[in-house]
Amino acid sequence: MEGIASAVEFRDVTFQRPSGRTILSGVSFTVQEGESFALIGRSGSGKTTILKLINRLLDPSGGDVRVGGTSTRQWDAIHLRRRIGYVLQDVGLFPHLSVAANVAIVPVLEGWKPSRIDTRVNDVLRMVGLEPREFRNRYPHELSGGQRQRVGVARALAADPPLLLMDEPFGALDPITRAELQQELKHVLASLNKTMVIVTHDIPEACVLGSSVGLVQDGKLVEQLPPAQFLQSTHPEIQAVLRTLTLQNVTH
């Protein structure tokens, strides 16, 4: 709608490596505030490149990437990244810092008062199902994989960013823990009205977490549909992925 800034917008975006190899070509999509966009596709299709363009780890070779209605080229890169929560599959917690110190990194960089940081750390730990009295003074090596991933989500939420980027955040977890975290994240996103772009290889995860699901194939975004419509798509690549999912269910 004219006059309303989208949370994330790609306008005919192309990205090429210095070698000349094209990674993305003509990618266009819009994610409105409060929506979640799940990207699926084969390894090397360009999904993670899309995330890196959003937080300006990369600049587009052509077209325009806009965050909050402003081109990423006009954003100060550090300021942009501090208003984006980023969650990776390997979490990336600092091993020498406690859970509380890991969660507090961006608020500390932003110059928050210690009392405000302390309160916020406790709040976001509770959001992700970790009792502060039990977990805030632990270190990463004292946590399970699921607990570390929860801390990673808490850290991404700590400075109350309007936008979350997630790159295969639950891929290394067992199926039960993964399903639990998906539901917890879905609840948190809904209650806080956050916008999210998530990369995943897992179609059920994409359909649980995404208000829309996009397929990236050979550097192009070939579909962006609500989950129910995505699952009914006749696109050959989506059908290929769905067949793989069906085979996995049969063999398990």
ABEGO torsion letter per residue (X at the ends): XBGBBBABBBBGBBBBBAAGBBABBGBBBBBBBGBBBBBBEBBGAGAAAAAAAAAGABBBABEBBBBGGBBAAABBAAAAAAABBBBBAAGGBBAABBAAAAAAAAAAAAGBBAAAAAAAAAAAAAAAGBBAAAAAABBAAABBAAAAAAAAAAAAAAAGBABBBBBGAAAABBAAAAAAAAAAAAAAAAAAGBBBBBBBABAAAAAAABABBBBBBGGBBABBBBAAAAAABABAAAAAAAAAAAAAAAAX
